[in-house]
Amino acid sequence: MISYLEAKTMLVKFEVYKDDGFWCARGIGVDIFTQGKTLDELMENLKEAVELHFEDQLHAGKEIRILTLSEIDCLISRS
């Protein structure tokens, strides 16, 4: 079995949620956290955080794909 660090493309997953007016991204299985006022700002900050965290792997020719997972709040009720 090939680990994600041995494959050419690494997959890094993040939980994305809104907390106290900020969009937050918390790494799943990796120690990375960042936030932004907008989703666009969050994604830019997330890319930068991932690049810094995996700097050695990027220099070694690895590619990184970021997958974001978020909860969608939906209320269903019977009237």
N, C-alpha and C positions, 0 to 999 in steps of 0.2 A: 504494500500500500504506500502511495506517495503522499507525504504530508503537504499542506499548502505552502510551506516554506521551500519545498523541493521542486514544486511545479513552476513553470515559467510565469504563470499568472497567479497572483495571490488574491484570495477573496477575503475581504475584511468586512465584518458585519457590525452595524450600529443600530441601537434602539434610538428612535427620534421621538421626542415628546416636547410639549410646551409646558413650561413651569414659570410661574410668576412673571409672565410677560416676555420671556425669552424662549427661543427654540433651543433645545439641548440635544446633544448626540453623545451617547455612552457606548463605548465599545463592548462587544460581546466576545469574550475570550481574549481580549486585548485591553491593556490599561491605557485607554485614550478617552478623554472627555473634552468637549468644547461646546460653545454656545454662540448664539447670534440673535440680534433683534428681529431679523427676518429670516425666512428660509434660504434666500439667496446668500445672505451673510453667513448663515450657519454652514452652508455647503462650501463656501470659500474657506472658512475657518477649518472645516473638517478635512478638506484636501491638504491644507497646509500642515495640520497636525499629523496626518497620516504620512506625508512626505518626510517630516522631521523624525517621526518614530521609526520609520522603515528606511532611513537614509542609506544604510549600508546595503540593504537588499536592492534598492533602486540603482545604486552605483554598480552592483554586480549584474545588472541586466534584467532584474525582475520587473514585471508589470503588476500593478495593483488595481483591482476592481473593488469599488466601495458599494456595498449593498446596505440600504437603509430600510429599516422595518419600523412601522409606526402603528399605534393603536388608533382606530377610528371609533369615536364615541357615537353610538347610535342608540336611541331610546325607542323601544317599541312598547306600546301599551294598548289595552283593549278599552274602548270607550263605551 
